[in-house]
Amino acid sequence: MINLNPDFGQVLTPDTVAEMMIKRSLSYLKNKKLSILDPAIGPATFLKAINKLKLNIKNFDGYDIDNRMCIISNEYCSKLKYKNKIFNEDFLLNNNQTFYDFVILNPPYIRQEKLSTEYKKKLKEVLKLRNIKVNGRSNLFIYFLFKCLSKLEKNGILCAIIYDSILNTKYGKEFWDYLSNNFKILEKKSISTPFNKTIIDATIIIVSNQSSSKKFSIENNSKNVRNNYVKLSELLKIQRGITLSSRKVFLSHKNDGDIYKKSLPIIMKPKIKDKLNIEYPDQRFYNFGQDKDVDSFLINKAKSIDIDIKIKPVKLIFGKIIFNYYIRNSPKHYFNSKNLNTSDNFYVSTVKDSFPEIIAFLLLNTELFVNSFLDSSRNQGNGLRKLQVYEYKNTFVPDWRTLSKSELSSLNKCAYSLLIGNKNINQIQFLVNDLLIKSFL
Ligand SMILES: C[S@@+](CC[C@H](N)C(=O)[O-])C[C@H]1O[C@@H](n2cnc3c(N)ncnc32)[C@H](O)[C@@H]1O
């Protein structure tokens, strides 16, 4: 068994899934001798399925950047009777002018942050995507799909298994729009966690190089792709939380004496377990301008520890949806149900257009939105990512204002269960995913 290298996006397709993909594609392939391409061949997973299902083959080309995969595939290919060639090359940078009747692939899934600027620049040049604008935040698998589509003979068929981020990211949606406008989408099938040891759902698409005269309607949910993403700032009024010019001076302590009672609650760094509802402040602070005793207490305290402070009240910021902009793999929004003051460790939001706050809170925690936030965020190293306030405001998310009354009512129930901690976000995700896909994709 070969050790898989995540830097090359190596996730193998199980044989059963590979065979199912070939079988499905067979119904669209004309009964002629086929030229076939697998641009990311790995250990020849698809080629084995192709041979098992006895396709009529003229020639086969495979590519892999990893020499170890090429050795395995070459060994397998050496026994084949038809013309074949395995290229130990970067498929995206290679400039072969060959076209194919059938392209089958499980492209490497590599986030754009892991691709160097230089490499992305090269990709754009070599792919000569003059008329196609590839979103700079695209995952590597999007480049594979674009290039493979350009390698199809007229009426050629492409079959790909792709991670579901194609359905819930802006770049994925742009690709999908391009695909639906220029090719005929024959099948689109969701498949739950097909990859060993990887908890990721995927989608299998089968596409023909023939423009679609009638628009494809998604197999599972019969709705056309809707163009309904907006910037988050259209949906939320977003502010940074309260900045205290000196936490040492302004945060209160129980041993401050009677004056402690005049301090105000604030959410600074609450210990958050599973529940996303923050009901209690974890600190208190003093503000200027409300009480003479507090004002002089603060001035004296600052003097005694020799710290310069601004002698004016800080603007209080309220909002029920709060977001800690330092994130790991899963950005979370919290519900500040008691409308407590919140520190600048958070972005604090109120919901616009009288949209129900708890539904907004639920939606912001679903995969569809979470992936958009991850895409807008920057890597800080050590698994930490950060979203600047302008990046947060400019994140493209589904426009929840387009949801129908009955959709809102189902979401409301789920949001309530999430809020009271009856169900966690994974359980809720499971309940609302279908509805969200139908409504937004
Ligand atoms: C997701 S795996 C799929 C392997 C196999 N087709 C399967 O489905 O089991 C993607 C393969 O693409 C290869 N790969 C990654 N980047 C590549 C590139 N730029 N050009 C060609 N192959 C690449 C990886 O080494 C890996 O073997």
The ligand as a Gaussian input file, in Angstrom:
#p B3LYP/6-31G(d) Opt

LIG

0 1
 C       -7.266000      12.687000      -5.958000
 S       -5.937000      11.716000      -6.506000
 C       -6.769000      10.612000      -7.600000
 C       -6.017000       9.398000      -7.964000
 C       -6.811000       8.357000      -8.769000
 N       -7.266000       8.896000     -10.043000
 C       -8.019000       7.907000      -7.984000
 O       -9.080000       8.443000      -8.227000
 O       -7.851000       7.033000      -7.115000
 C       -5.142000      12.887000      -7.555000
 C       -3.835000      12.474000      -8.192000
 O       -3.353000      13.588000      -8.960000
 C       -1.956000      13.720000      -8.801000
 N       -1.614000      15.126000      -9.057000
 C       -1.600000      16.163000      -8.189000
 N       -1.265000      17.303000      -8.826000
 C       -1.071000      16.968000     -10.119000
 C       -0.722000      17.720000     -11.276000
 N       -0.523000      19.046000     -11.207000
 N       -0.598000      17.049000     -12.459000
 C       -0.815000      15.712000     -12.521000
 N       -1.134000      14.974000     -11.457000
 C       -1.274000      15.581000     -10.279000
 C       -1.690000      13.239000      -7.399000
 O       -0.360000      12.793000      -7.249000
 C       -2.719000      12.122000      -7.235000
 O       -2.172000      10.878000      -7.547000

